[in-house]
């Protein structure tokens, strides 16, 4: 059956490369192509390797290089330090061939396999012809050394990718395989995926919840770190939602399953991060495309280095120029770039996930690193989204408690957050109060009749509508205001406010330190928005906005050639999220729609995660460009030296494998960073 190469959407070849071999050996092939092992895609390749490397498997990877290294060192010793009469001719050749085979045979096999499938200019081909050529000109130790260090580099690449896979998987695959359910007053352990909606799970202290559900116990405390990165316990009350991945901290709790196993928030998050690896950053895509063009060009240049001097050099020595060409080939291998760069982005995605931030692709890591302007919603983003009564200003001739009870009764007709704030302040509605002809006046408030007298509860526009005279300047009141009139007279007003989040100030300070401009857009009252913005130090603020107004404001910012990140709830602000360069959703843990809409999901409600996400993007990009610079500078210098006959195969080994190892270790550093 004819083999067909596999390419991604950007034309990047996914098969017949060293990159594919490394990822398959590391049990992380889905990180390479962004597919899941059960997604129905047939990739025409071997069997499924979707398991991380165990300790024993890791040591097995080192066995061939160790055998080769021992034989190589002995051979070099016999050549230089231990005088022997037998270590010559065919014996010497056979010894180095034996040293070469453990590391060389797999590469030669991969080269032949790639050629048979139409991919001639692979990394395997470069290494094979370079080392076999070295054998042909009797440079045996160099030939073995090149292949040995190439094999060692491949092992370290495999281990690094395996680590990245393990880190991402351990962060997200938090679902227990089994759960305890209660049936007929009996507990039984079953597979989590077999539990149906409506069944009751018993969760003991220290156990991890396997499915999303509703808490049946009065209260329970949970560790939500696996989902939000937040170590502080979260106490839930009866009837509240609890999610798969949460760990019960105190007493035995009962949870009623409300969502199927595969539809849980954790499953969606796991899928999101797994798929993030298929969205490549522009830097990564460029390097892939560059390597695809660069490798065949270098092969033809090497042929030219070997043959062209014949026509121009007086004392042309074929063996000397072939050696230079082989050095050129070894140096040219693009391994350092094609492995270390995606590894750097995996590290960034993993570091973000560890802090409760989900990136839908490494391209958004790059985009956030370059962001110039953060535009944010107010309610629920920089404020708690929970309104509370601040001041009650009634006329002196008004019975405060009696009027509050009447206002509370009227507000019981509404589900608006303002009504909820009044209910929480006043308490239970007095059932003795009879409301007659109650109605809601859109955009204004509520009207009803109590004890034969009309009561109006709403904004000052409602007062104007019914010609109620008042001696208050609404514009002078900062907070959201509820004006009240009773029996045709203005009785006073209640102010309602939403408290600013405790880390909101830190967020704006950090964004300012990154030279990122800030703007607040909100549908709330302009004076309230301006007050919050001024208190936090946000540079621009606009209130009383409809969704289309927010879109126009963002368009104005983008028209000034600024890259924009919009932070909101990801649902109501979907048009603005779609327009911005990066859409960031706050509190995405509780909303499926948020996960679908945004490019970056902050799993808790902390705005301080916004500058943290930007910092992770900046650090990831910094490491990636360190690797690119290192590879190009070192390879460029040694390529010139090799072509001029000033570099040996040992320098070539460093320029290829040495640079690869340094770049990989630098990329792995992201996974260890504390943000």
Secondary structure, DSSP 8 states (H G I E B T S, - for coil): ------B-TT--B-SSSHHHHHHHHTT-HHHHH---TTSS-----SS---S---HHHHHHHHHHHHHHHHHHHHHHHHHHTS--SSSSHHHHHHHHHHHHHHHHHHHHHHHHHHHHTT--S-HHHHHHHHHHHHHHTT-HHHHHHHHHHHHHHHHHHHHHHHHHHHHHHHHH----SEEEEEETTEEEEEEGGG--TT-EEEE-TT-B--S-EEE-SSEEEEE-HHHHS--S-EEEETT-EE-TT-EE-SS-EEEEE-S-GGGSHHHHHHHHHHHHTTS--HHHHHHHHHHHHHHHHHHHHHHHHHHGGGGT-TT--HHHHHHHHHHHHHHH--HHHHHHHHHHHHHHHHHHHHTTEEES-HHHHHHHHT--EEEE-SBTTTEEEEEEEEEEEE-TTS-HHHHHHHHHHHHTT--SHHHHHHHHHH-S--TT---EEEEEETTTEEEEEETTEEEEEE-HHHHHHTT------GGG--SEEEEEEETTEEEEEEEEEEEE-TTHHHHHHHHHHTT-EEEEE-SS-HHHHHHHHHHHT-SEEE-S--HHHHHHHHHHHHHTT--EEEEE-SSTTHHHHHHSSEEEEETGGG-HHHHHH-SEEESSS-THHHHHHHHHHHHHHHHHHHHHHHHHHHHHHHHHHHHTT---HHHHHIIIIIHHHHHHHHHHHHHH---
